[in-house]
Amino acid sequence: MAEITYDDFLNVDIRVGTITRAEPFPQARKPAFRLWIDFGAELGEKKSSAQIAVLYDPDQLVGKQVMAVVNFPPRQIGPVMSEVLVLGVSDENGDIVLISPDRGVPNGGRMH
């Protein structure tokens, strides 16, 4: 993988937000949920989809803080317009585990 500069890193805007709503996304190719995420006063609420339905239930997602890239252009995923890219890591089975802060932090906080 190519090295990047610190300025390259600064161009990726990764923020914390709290999931306010999660529902099944049956039109997705892999098990997924539609998510509504509150990124605070500056960015507001954004929508996304995430292929996380193997390890999570919608009820346990509401109130969970997650990290997401917020400066990609919106992308149409089936009937959903995804506004942010929620970040996760594959476990040993290839299922996605969400990345989140280990303590509560203000919504909209930028990763550094």
PyRosetta script that sets phi, psi and omega in degrees:
from pyrosetta import init, pose_from_sequence

init()
pose = pose_from_sequence("MAEITYDDFLNVDIRVGTITRAEPFPQARKPAFRLWIDFGAELGEKKSSAQIAVLYDPDQLVGKQVMAVVNFPPRQIGPVMSEVLVLGVSDENGDIVLISPDRGVPNGGRMH")
pose.set_psi(1, 140.1)
pose.set_omega(1, -178.4)
pose.set_phi(2, -72.2)
pose.set_psi(2, 143.5)
pose.set_omega(2, 174.2)
pose.set_phi(3, -72.2)
pose.set_psi(3, 150.7)
pose.set_omega(3, 175.1)
pose.set_phi(4, -119.7)
pose.set_psi(4, 165.5)
pose.set_omega(4, 177.2)
pose.set_phi(5, -92.0)
pose.set_psi(5, 167.6)
pose.set_omega(5, 176.3)
pose.set_phi(6, -61.3)
pose.set_psi(6, -37.4)
pose.set_omega(6, 178.1)
pose.set_phi(7, -63.1)
pose.set_psi(7, -36.3)
pose.set_omega(7, 175.2)
pose.set_phi(8, -59.6)
pose.set_psi(8, -46.3)
pose.set_omega(8, 179.3)
pose.set_phi(9, -59.1)
pose.set_psi(9, -42.4)
pose.set_omega(9, -178.6)
pose.set_phi(10, -64.3)
pose.set_psi(10, -21.4)
pose.set_omega(10, 178.6)
pose.set_phi(11, -74.9)
pose.set_psi(11, -15.3)
pose.set_omega(11, 177.9)
pose.set_phi(12, -94.6)
pose.set_psi(12, 114.1)
pose.set_omega(12, -176.7)
pose.set_phi(13, -94.1)
pose.set_psi(13, 101.1)
pose.set_omega(13, -179.4)
pose.set_phi(14, -107.3)
pose.set_psi(14, 122.1)
pose.set_omega(14, -176.4)
pose.set_phi(15, -126.4)
pose.set_psi(15, 161.2)
pose.set_omega(15, 175.0)
pose.set_phi(16, -96.4)
pose.set_psi(16, 141.3)
pose.set_omega(16, 176.0)
pose.set_phi(17, -145.5)
pose.set_psi(17, 162.8)
pose.set_omega(17, 179.6)
pose.set_phi(18, -108.8)
pose.set_psi(18, 128.8)
pose.set_omega(18, 178.4)
pose.set_phi(19, -69.2)
pose.set_psi(19, 123.5)
pose.set_omega(19, -179.5)
pose.set_phi(20, -102.7)
pose.set_psi(20, -20.1)
pose.set_omega(20, -178.5)
pose.set_phi(21, -156.1)
pose.set_psi(21, 141.5)
pose.set_omega(21, 177.0)
pose.set_phi(22, -144.6)
pose.set_psi(22, 134.2)
pose.set_omega(22, 178.6)
pose.set_phi(23, -145.0)
pose.set_psi(23, 154.7)
pose.set_omega(23, 179.2)
pose.set_phi(24, -57.6)
pose.set_psi(24, 148.3)
pose.set_omega(24, 179.0)
pose.set_phi(25, -124.2)
pose.set_psi(25, 77.1)
pose.set_omega(25, -173.2)
pose.set_phi(26, -65.5)
pose.set_psi(26, -19.1)
pose.set_omega(26, 180.0)
pose.set_phi(27, -76.8)
pose.set_psi(27, -12.1)
pose.set_omega(27, -178.7)
pose.set_phi(28, -70.4)
pose.set_psi(28, 151.3)
pose.set_omega(28, 179.4)
pose.set_phi(29, -68.3)
pose.set_psi(29, -37.1)
pose.set_omega(29, 176.9)
pose.set_phi(30, -114.6)
pose.set_psi(30, 157.4)
pose.set_omega(30, -179.6)
pose.set_phi(31, -53.1)
pose.set_psi(31, 121.9)
pose.set_omega(31, -173.4)
pose.set_phi(32, -145.6)
pose.set_psi(32, 165.8)
pose.set_omega(32, 173.9)
pose.set_phi(33, -125.4)
pose.set_psi(33, 151.0)
pose.set_omega(33, 166.1)
pose.set_phi(34, -88.6)
pose.set_psi(34, 135.9)
pose.set_omega(34, -177.4)
pose.set_phi(35, -125.2)
pose.set_psi(35, 144.0)
pose.set_omega(35, 170.1)
pose.set_phi(36, -117.0)
pose.set_psi(36, 126.0)
pose.set_omega(36, -171.6)
pose.set_phi(37, -127.6)
pose.set_psi(37, 128.4)
pose.set_omega(37, 178.8)
pose.set_phi(38, -89.0)
pose.set_psi(38, 116.8)
pose.set_omega(38, 178.9)
pose.set_phi(39, -105.0)
pose.set_psi(39, 21.4)
pose.set_omega(39, 176.2)
pose.set_phi(40, 86.2)
pose.set_psi(40, -177.9)
pose.set_omega(40, -173.2)
pose.set_phi(41, -61.5)
pose.set_psi(41, -38.3)
pose.set_omega(41, -175.8)
pose.set_phi(42, -67.5)
pose.set_psi(42, -43.5)
pose.set_omega(42, -175.5)
pose.set_phi(43, -104.6)
pose.set_psi(43, -24.6)
pose.set_omega(43, -179.8)
pose.set_phi(44, 74.7)
pose.set_psi(44, -159.4)
pose.set_omega(44, -179.1)
pose.set_phi(45, -90.7)
pose.set_psi(45, 135.1)
pose.set_omega(45, 179.7)
pose.set_phi(46, -124.7)
pose.set_psi(46, 153.0)
pose.set_omega(46, 178.5)
pose.set_phi(47, -105.3)
pose.set_psi(47, 151.8)
pose.set_omega(47, 177.1)
pose.set_phi(48, -156.4)
pose.set_psi(48, 170.7)
pose.set_omega(48, 168.5)
pose.set_phi(49, -125.8)
pose.set_psi(49, 150.2)
pose.set_omega(49, -178.4)
pose.set_phi(50, -145.6)
pose.set_psi(50, 135.1)
pose.set_omega(50, -180.0)
pose.set_phi(51, -85.3)
pose.set_psi(51, 70.8)
pose.set_omega(51, -173.9)
pose.set_phi(52, -125.2)
pose.set_psi(52, 10.9)
pose.set_omega(52, -172.6)
pose.set_phi(53, -69.5)
pose.set_psi(53, -14.7)
pose.set_omega(53, 178.4)
pose.set_phi(54, -71.9)
pose.set_psi(54, -39.9)
pose.set_omega(54, -174.3)
pose.set_phi(55, -102.2)
pose.set_psi(55, -12.5)
pose.set_omega(55, -174.2)
pose.set_phi(56, -128.8)
pose.set_psi(56, 155.8)
pose.set_omega(56, 171.3)
pose.set_phi(57, -112.9)
pose.set_psi(57, 148.7)
pose.set_omega(57, -179.6)
pose.set_phi(58, -53.8)
pose.set_psi(58, -41.0)
pose.set_omega(58, -177.4)
pose.set_phi(59, -62.6)
pose.set_psi(59, -36.0)
pose.set_omega(59, -178.1)
pose.set_phi(60, -79.3)
pose.set_psi(60, -12.9)
pose.set_omega(60, 179.9)
pose.set_phi(61, -82.8)
pose.set_psi(61, -33.0)
pose.set_omega(61, -178.0)
pose.set_phi(62, -62.7)
pose.set_psi(62, 125.5)
pose.set_omega(62, -177.8)
pose.set_phi(63, 94.6)
pose.set_psi(63, -8.9)
pose.set_omega(63, -179.8)
pose.set_phi(64, -80.1)
pose.set_psi(64, 135.0)
pose.set_omega(64, 174.6)
pose.set_phi(65, -87.7)
pose.set_psi(65, 138.2)
pose.set_omega(65, -179.4)
pose.set_phi(66, -135.0)
pose.set_psi(66, 162.0)
pose.set_omega(66, 175.4)
pose.set_phi(67, -102.1)
pose.set_psi(67, 143.0)
pose.set_omega(67, -178.7)
pose.set_phi(68, -151.0)
pose.set_psi(68, 147.8)
pose.set_omega(68, 171.0)
pose.set_phi(69, -79.7)
pose.set_psi(69, 123.3)
pose.set_omega(69, -174.5)
pose.set_phi(70, -108.3)
pose.set_psi(70, -0.7)
pose.set_omega(70, -177.0)
pose.set_phi(71, -114.3)
pose.set_psi(71, 23.5)
pose.set_omega(71, 167.2)
pose.set_phi(72, -81.9)
pose.set_psi(72, 152.8)
pose.set_omega(72, 172.8)
pose.set_phi(73, -68.8)
pose.set_psi(73, 151.5)
pose.set_omega(73, 177.4)
pose.set_phi(74, -55.8)
pose.set_psi(74, 147.5)
pose.set_omega(74, -177.4)
pose.set_phi(75, -133.4)
pose.set_psi(75, 130.0)
pose.set_omega(75, 178.6)
pose.set_phi(76, -77.4)
pose.set_psi(76, 122.4)
pose.set_omega(76, 176.9)
pose.set_phi(77, -123.5)
pose.set_psi(77, 97.2)
pose.set_omega(77, -173.5)
pose.set_phi(78, 59.9)
pose.set_psi(78, -131.0)
pose.set_omega(78, -179.9)
pose.set_phi(79, -83.3)
pose.set_psi(79, 2.9)
pose.set_omega(79, -175.7)
pose.set_phi(80, -106.7)
pose.set_psi(80, 133.5)
pose.set_omega(80, 171.9)
pose.set_phi(81, -94.7)
pose.set_psi(81, 107.6)
pose.set_omega(81, -178.8)
pose.set_phi(82, -84.5)
pose.set_psi(82, 124.6)
pose.set_omega(82, -175.9)
pose.set_phi(83, -100.9)
pose.set_psi(83, -18.3)
pose.set_omega(83, 179.7)
pose.set_phi(84, -140.9)
pose.set_psi(84, 159.5)
pose.set_omega(84, 176.2)
pose.set_phi(85, -107.5)
pose.set_psi(85, 107.8)
pose.set_omega(85, 177.9)
pose.set_phi(86, -73.3)
pose.set_psi(86, 135.8)
pose.set_omega(86, -174.2)
pose.set_phi(87, -96.8)
pose.set_psi(87, 143.3)
pose.set_omega(87, 178.2)
pose.set_phi(88, -156.5)
pose.set_psi(88, 174.8)
pose.set_omega(88, -179.7)
pose.set_phi(89, -130.8)
pose.set_psi(89, 141.1)
pose.set_omega(89, 177.7)
pose.set_phi(90, -74.0)
pose.set_psi(90, 136.9)
pose.set_omega(90, 173.6)
pose.set_phi(91, -85.3)
pose.set_psi(91, -171.1)
pose.set_omega(91, -176.2)
pose.set_phi(92, -63.8)
pose.set_psi(92, -18.2)
pose.set_omega(92, 178.0)
pose.set_phi(93, -99.0)
pose.set_psi(93, -0.3)
pose.set_omega(93, -178.3)
pose.set_phi(94, 87.5)
pose.set_psi(94, 4.9)
pose.set_omega(94, 177.6)
pose.set_phi(95, -84.1)
pose.set_psi(95, 147.9)
pose.set_omega(95, -173.1)
pose.set_phi(96, -86.0)
pose.set_psi(96, 127.8)
pose.set_omega(96, 173.7)
pose.set_phi(97, -106.5)
pose.set_psi(97, 124.4)
pose.set_omega(97, -177.7)
pose.set_phi(98, -67.0)
pose.set_psi(98, 147.2)
pose.set_omega(98, 174.2)
pose.set_phi(99, -94.9)
pose.set_psi(99, 125.8)
pose.set_omega(99, 179.5)
pose.set_phi(100, -147.0)
pose.set_psi(100, 155.7)
pose.set_omega(100, 178.1)
pose.set_phi(101, -65.6)
pose.set_psi(101, 151.1)
pose.set_omega(101, -179.4)
pose.set_phi(102, -85.8)
pose.set_psi(102, -1.0)
pose.set_omega(102, 173.8)
pose.set_phi(103, -139.4)
pose.set_psi(103, 153.2)
pose.set_omega(103, 176.6)
pose.set_phi(104, -63.6)
pose.set_psi(104, 133.6)
pose.set_omega(104, 178.1)
pose.set_phi(105, -134.0)
pose.set_psi(105, 161.8)
pose.set_omega(105, -179.4)
pose.set_phi(106, -64.0)
pose.set_psi(106, 136.7)
pose.set_omega(106, 175.3)
pose.set_phi(107, -58.1)
pose.set_psi(107, 140.0)
pose.set_omega(107, 179.0)
pose.set_phi(108, 93.2)
pose.set_psi(108, -6.5)
pose.set_omega(108, 179.1)
pose.set_phi(109, -62.2)
pose.set_psi(109, 136.8)
pose.set_omega(109, -177.8)
pose.set_phi(110, -90.1)
pose.set_psi(110, 139.3)
pose.set_omega(110, 176.4)
pose.set_phi(111, -72.7)
pose.set_psi(111, 138.4)
pose.set_omega(111, 172.7)
pose.set_phi(112, -135.6)
pose.dump_pdb("model.pdb")
